[in-house]
Amino acid sequence: MASKRTKKTPTIKGIKDNSQVKEIGSMVRDLRTPNWYIEVKLDPAQEKEKFGISQLGLIPRRRALNVTKAGGSKVAGYEKDLKINSTSTWSSCRIADCPIVNIRRQGDRQQWCFSFEAGDTQFFLPQIEMARALFFHSAYLTRLAMNPNGLDEEFDVQMGENPNRAEIHILPSSSLPRVVRGNPSQRRMLAWLLLDKKVRNSFQSIAQYQLTEGEVRNGRRYWPFRFDPPPLENVKMKVRGQYAKESELFFVYEIHSLTNLSSQIPKEIEFFDPKFKEQKAGKKGSTTERGGTDGPPEINDDELPTTGADEYVLEVPEVELEFSEPAYTTRKPSDGRRKSAARKGKSEGGVVDLADGTTDVSTDEPTVRGELPAGVSDGIDDQSEDSHLFTHKFEAFIAMSDLLEIKGCRIVAEE
């Protein structure tokens, strides 16, 4: 089965056009099922008040959903750049502790946020938004974060004698989506999460807090989201939110970028994937039929995706990420045969444009009982400067140009 890339931002079934995310409340799970949801209030108010956590990457505060041409796509809030010295100085508090009057009176005022100073401004950053920007770039990672042993059940990390190399074996039972497996930017983020101890501890703290702080009421488990952030020393962040200039207070709606991220991991990482097969020479990739009505894919919360259908890569707003020293990842079949990696940020084949017809997709975990195609978000815009990692691919070309120069040819430009 192939992955198919959509051309339009998906809509969400069951909500009105041009709805805006007003409040994000607690996570909640019916004790009879393993599926987690999150309480969300929209503006205008409507019947749907909870979303599957698989959609967390799509619903930061004040994000407009199901946007129409008539409704426009105005982005809410004031944009501000800041630098994080270290999250070790941050304190945890409730949104109700924010002095901005309309913020502390909201219905989600008991949710956790971080409080810290940057420059002359006091920031209040909802913890779930910090986790969204760091980790929740795909529905897969959002669901995995709720499992205390999720990383160990999906991956086998092997460190060799060379400190600059590591192997990550994707276990046969892993439900890691195809688009994540084949995308170098997604793999780089996954390697950072798995191999950097402080980042991994941060990710795993999500499930630990859920286990210790969740409460059961009326047959449901409720949990105000909370986690421990990684150090993020000297990281630069671009945010949007409500800015009270007279008192230098800022409540963050959404994080747009995290740059100068450091990674304490090997620089060369090999992913071994049991589902990866080398394409035979001359064999064409998957194709997509054209046609259908003109419209974006629609996310259906009420149905499960099937394991036997194509995977749709959803066009979603991305978080810009940049590593100061990016790692180089390759992907190989589990039998050890080699395959060249693709360019940064581009999937390694099998991703084709989806026709313009409207299609229902589900962002939940694929199962044999499901009926819809799976919708997978690709929420990373990787801006890491990593061109030097790919120079080895051009060694033969450089040798040829040097020989031509010796024979009297002139190099007009080296770029």
C-alpha positions in Angstrom: 0.0 0.0 0.0 1.2 3.5 -0.8 1.1 6.8 1.1 -0.8 9.6 -0.7 -0.2 13.2 0.0 -3.3 15.5 0.2 -3.2 19.0 -1.4 -5.6 20.7 1.0 -5.9 21.2 4.8 -8.3 18.6 6.2 -11.6 19.5 7.7 -13.0 17.9 10.9 -16.4 16.1 10.7 -19.0 17.4 13.1 -18.0 21.0 13.6 -19.1 24.2 11.9 -17.1 26.1 9.2 -14.6 28.7 10.5 -14.7 27.4 14.1 -12.0 28.6 16.4 -10.3 26.6 19.3 -11.2 28.6 22.4 -10.3 26.3 25.3 -8.4 23.0 25.7 -9.3 21.1 28.8 -8.4 17.7 30.3 -7.7 14.4 28.7 -10.5 11.9 29.3 -10.9 8.2 28.7 -13.9 5.9 29.1 -12.7 3.1 31.4 -14.2 0.5 29.0 -11.9 1.5 26.1 -8.2 2.4 25.6 -8.9 5.5 23.5 -8.1 8.9 25.0 -9.9 12.1 24.0 -9.3 15.8 24.9 -12.0 18.3 25.9 -12.1 21.2 23.6 -14.5 24.2 23.5 -15.0 26.0 20.2 -16.2 29.4 19.2 -19.0 29.5 18.2 -20.2 27.0 20.9 -21.4 23.7 19.4 -22.3 20.2 20.4 -18.9 18.6 19.7 -16.8 19.2 22.8 -14.1 16.5 22.6 -11.6 15.4 20.0 -9.5 12.3 19.7 -6.0 12.9 21.0 -4.7 11.9 17.6 -5.8 15.4 16.5 -3.8 17.3 19.1 -1.3 18.5 16.5 -4.2 20.2 14.6 -5.8 22.1 17.5 -3.6 24.6 19.4 -5.5 27.4 21.0 -7.1 30.0 18.7 -6.5 27.9 15.6 -9.2 28.3 13.0 -10.7 25.0 11.8 -12.7 24.1 8.7 -11.7 27.4 7.2 -13.7 28.5 4.1 -12.7 31.1 1.5 -15.4 33.4 2.9 -14.1 32.9 6.4 -10.5 33.7 5.6 -7.5 32.4 7.4 -6.6 35.2 9.8 -4.1 34.0 12.5 -5.0 35.1 16.0 -2.7 36.7 18.5 0.5 38.7 18.7 3.7 37.2 17.3 6.8 37.3 19.5 10.4 35.9 19.5 12.1 34.8 22.6 15.2 32.9 23.8 15.1 30.1 26.4 18.2 30.0 28.6 17.1 26.7 30.2 13.7 25.2 31.3 15.3 24.4 34.7 14.2 27.9 35.8 10.6 27.4 34.7 7.8 26.9 37.3 4.6 25.0 36.8 1.3 26.7 37.6 -2.3 26.7 36.5 -3.7 28.9 33.8 -5.8 30.5 36.6 -2.5 31.9 37.9 -2.0 34.0 34.8 -2.8 37.7 35.8 -4.4 38.4 32.4 -8.1 38.7 33.5 -9.9 37.0 30.5 -7.3 34.2 30.5 -7.6 33.3 34.2 -11.4 33.2 34.0 -11.6 30.7 31.1 -13.2 27.3 31.5 -9.7 25.6 31.1 -8.2 27.7 33.9 -7.2 24.5 35.9 -5.0 23.2 33.2 -1.2 23.2 33.7 1.1 25.7 32.1 4.8 26.8 32.5 5.6 30.3 33.9 9.0 31.9 33.0 10.6 35.2 32.2 12.3 35.9 28.9 13.7 39.4 28.5 11.3 41.8 30.3 8.2 39.6 29.7 6.6 37.0 31.9 5.3 34.1 29.8 2.5 31.7 30.5 2.8 28.7 28.2 0.2 25.8 28.4 2.1 22.6 28.9 0.1 20.7 26.3 1.2 23.3 23.7 4.9 22.8 24.6 4.4 19.1 24.1 2.6 19.6 20.9 5.4 21.6 19.4 8.1 19.2 20.7 6.6 15.8 20.2 3.1 15.7 18.7 4.0 16.0 15.0 2.1 12.8 14.2 -0.9 11.1 15.7 1.2 8.1 16.3 3.5 9.8 18.8 0.6 11.5 20.5 -0.9 8.1 21.2 2.4 6.5 22.1 3.0 9.2 24.7 0.2 7.8 26.8 1.8 4.4 27.1 4.4 4.1 29.9 6.4 1.4 28.0 5.5 2.6 24.5 9.0 3.4 23.2 10.4 0.0 24.4 7.5 -1.9 22.8 8.1 -0.2 19.4 11.8 0.2 19.1 15.1 -1.6 19.9 18.0 0.9 20.3 21.5 -0.6 19.9 24.6 1.4 20.6 27.9 0.0 19.2 31.5 0.7 20.0 31.6 3.8 17.8 30.0 6.7 19.8 29.1 8.5 16.6 26.9 5.6 15.2 23.8 4.0 16.5 21.1 1.5 15.3 17.4 1.8 15.8 15.5 -1.4 15.0 11.8 -0.8 14.3 10.1 -3.9 15.8 7.9 -6.0 13.6 4.9 -5.2 15.8 5.4 -1.4 15.6 2.5 0.6 14.2 4.9 3.4 13.1 3.2 4.9 9.9 4.9 4.5 6.6 5.3 8.2 6.0 7.3 8.6 9.2 9.5 5.6 8.3 10.3 7.1 4.9 10.7 10.8 5.8 14.3 11.8 6.9 13.0 14.8 8.9 10.5 12.6 10.9 13.3 10.0 11.4 15.6 12.7 12.7 13.1 13.8 15.3 12.3 10.2 16.3 16.1 9.5 16.7 16.4 12.6 18.9 13.5 11.4 21.1 14.9 7.8 21.4 18.6 8.5 21.8 18.8 11.8 23.8 18.2 10.7 27.4 16.8 14.0 28.6 14.4 14.3 25.7 13.4 10.7 26.1 12.8 11.2 29.9 10.7 14.2 29.0 8.5 12.2 26.6 8.1 9.4 29.1 7.1 11.8 31.9 3.8 12.3 30.1 2.6 8.7 30.8 4.0 8.8 34.3 2.0 11.9 35.3 -1.1 10.4 33.7 -0.7 7.3 35.9 -0.1 9.2 39.1 -2.4 12.2 38.7 -5.3 11.0 36.7 -8.7 10.8 38.5 -11.6 8.4 37.9 -15.1 10.0 38.0 -18.4 8.4 36.7 -16.7 5.6 34.8 -14.2 7.9 33.1 -10.6 8.8 33.8 -9.7 12.5 33.7 -6.2 14.0 33.6 -5.1 17.6 33.2 -2.1 17.3 30.9 1.3 17.7 32.5 5.0 16.8 31.7 8.6 17.7 32.4 10.2 19.6 29.5 13.8 18.8 28.3 16.4 21.5 29.1 16.1 23.4 25.8 19.2 25.4 26.6 19.6 28.4 24.3 16.7 27.4 22.1 14.9 30.2 20.2 11.1 30.1 20.0 8.6 32.0 18.0 5.1 32.1 19.5 1.7 33.7 19.1 -0.6 34.7 21.9 -2.2 37.4 24.0 0.2 40.2 24.9 -0.5 42.6 27.7 2.1 45.2 26.8 1.5 47.5 29.8 2.2 44.8 32.3 4.6 42.7 30.1 2.6 39.5 30.3 2.2 37.0 27.5 -0.1 34.0 27.3 0.9 31.7 24.5 -1.7 30.3 22.1 0.6 28.5 19.7 4.3 27.8 19.1 5.4 28.3 15.5 9.1 27.4 15.7 11.9 26.0 17.9 15.4 26.6 16.6 18.9 26.0 17.8 17.9 22.6 19.3 20.8 20.6 20.6 20.9 16.9 20.4 23.2 14.7 22.6 23.0 11.7 20.1 25.3 10.0 17.6 25.6 11.8 14.3 25.0 8.8 12.1 21.9 6.7 12.8 20.7 3.6 10.9 17.0 2.6 11.0 16.3 -1.0 10.4 12.8 -1.5 9.1 11.1 -4.9 8.6 8.5 -3.3 6.3 11.1 -1.7 4.0 11.7 -3.3 0.6 14.0 -2.0 -2.0 12.3 -1.0 -5.2 13.4 -3.1 -8.2 15.0 -1.3 -11.1 12.5 -0.1 -13.7 9.4 -0.7 -11.5 7.2 2.4 -11.1 5.7 3.6 -7.9 2.1 3.8 -6.9 -0.3 5.9 -8.9 -3.5 7.7 -8.0 -6.7 8.0 -10.0 -7.8 11.6 -10.6 -11.3 12.9 -10.3 -14.0 13.3 -7.7 -15.5 16.4 -6.2 -13.3 19.4 -5.4 -12.8 19.3 -1.6 -10.3 18.5 1.3 -10.2 15.2 3.1 -12.4 15.1 6.2 -11.3 13.6 9.5 -13.9 11.3 11.0 -13.5 10.8 14.8 -16.3 8.2 15.0 -14.7 5.6 12.8 -11.4 3.6 12.9 -8.9 3.3 10.1 -8.1 0.0 8.5 -4.7 -1.6 8.2 -5.3 -2.6 4.6 -5.9 0.7 2.9 -3.7 3.5 1.6 -2.3 6.0 4.0 -3.1 9.7 3.5 -0.5 12.2 4.4 -2.5 15.2 5.6 -1.5 18.8 4.7 -1.4 20.5 8.1 0.2 23.6 9.5 3.8 22.7 10.4 6.1 23.5 13.4 9.4 24.8 12.2 12.3 22.9 13.9 16.0 23.4 13.5 18.9 21.4 15.1 22.2 23.1 15.7 24.0 19.8 14.8 21.6 17.6 12.9 22.0 13.9 12.7 22.1 11.9 9.5 19.7 9.0 9.3 19.5 6.1 6.8 16.8 3.4 6.4 17.6 -0.2 5.6 15.7 -3.5 5.3 16.1 -5.6 8.4 18.3 -8.1 6.5 21.0 -5.4 6.2 20.8 -4.6 2.6 21.7 -0.9 1.9 19.5 1.7 0.4 20.4 5.3 -0.2 18.6 7.9 1.9 16.5 10.6 0.2 16.9 14.4 0.5 16.1 16.0 3.7 12.4 16.4 4.3 11.3 14.4 1.3 9.8 10.9 1.6 11.6 8.1 0.0 9.1 7.1 -2.6 5.5 5.9 -2.5 4.1 9.3 -1.7 2.0 10.7 -4.5 -0.6 13.5 -4.8 -4.2 12.7 -3.8 -6.9 13.5 -6.2 -9.1 16.5 -5.3 -12.1 14.3 -4.3 -13.4 14.6 -0.7 -12.3 11.5 1.3 -13.2 10.5 4.9 -10.0 9.5 6.9 -9.4 8.5 10.5 -6.4 9.6 12.5 -6.7 6.9 15.1 -4.7 3.6 15.4 -5.3 1.4 12.3 -7.1 -1.9 13.1 -8.4 -4.9 11.1 -11.9 -3.8 12.2 -11.5 -0.3 10.8 -13.2 0.8 7.6 -11.6 4.2 6.7 -8.2 5.0 5.2 -5.6 6.2 7.8 -4.8 10.0 7.9 -1.3 10.8 9.0 -0.1 14.3 9.8 3.4 15.4 8.7 3.8 18.4 11.0 7.5 19.1 10.8 9.2 21.8 8.7 12.8 20.8 9.2 15.1 23.9 8.7 18.3 22.3 10.0 21.4 23.1 7.9 22.4 19.7 6.9 23.7 20.0 3.4 27.2 18.9 4.6 25.7 15.5 5.6 25.0 14.7 1.9 28.3 15.7 0.3 29.5 12.1 0.1 26.8 11.4 -2.5 28.6 13.8 -4.9 32.2 12.5 -4.5 32.2 10.9 -8.0 30.7 14.1 -9.6 33.3 16.3 -7.8 36.1 14.0 -9.1 34.7 14.2 -12.6 34.6 18.1 -12.5 38.2 18.2 -11.1 39.3 16.0 -14.1 37.5 18.2 -16.6 39.2 21.3 -15.1 42.6 19.6 -15.5 41.6 19.0 -19.2 41.0 22.7 -19.8 37.3 23.1 -18.8 36.3 26.1 -16.8 34.0 25.8 -13.7 31.5 28.6 -14.0 29.9 28.1 -10.5 30.4 25.4 -7.8 27.0 25.6 -6.1 
